[in-house]
Amino acid sequence: MNIAGINPITTQQSRALGKGLIFLAFITPVFLLNKLRKHLHFVLALPVAVLSLGLSIFLFWIGFTMATTVWDRPDDYPPKDSNSQ
């Protein structure tokens, strides 16, 4: 189903995007920890580090789901009805 010219995402694109999100989820805390090591403002750094870690876990979960989901299961799709428009 193509609604208003929007192309659906393919399985390969979804897996590539999921792998990219997993990579981003791992690299973001590394950059943050490097900044924390250089600038020791722990009053601000600890809440930001906790939020960054939570965001990274969330990104990893989304990326893992996108990278490992099986899309080609015919029982997930409704039966094709020849009478519908």
Secondary structure, 3 states (H helix, E strand, C coil): CCCCCCCCCCHHHHHHHHHHHHHHHHHHHHHHHHHHHHCCCHHHHHHHHHHHHHHHHHHHHHHHHHHHCCCCCHHHCCCCCCCCC
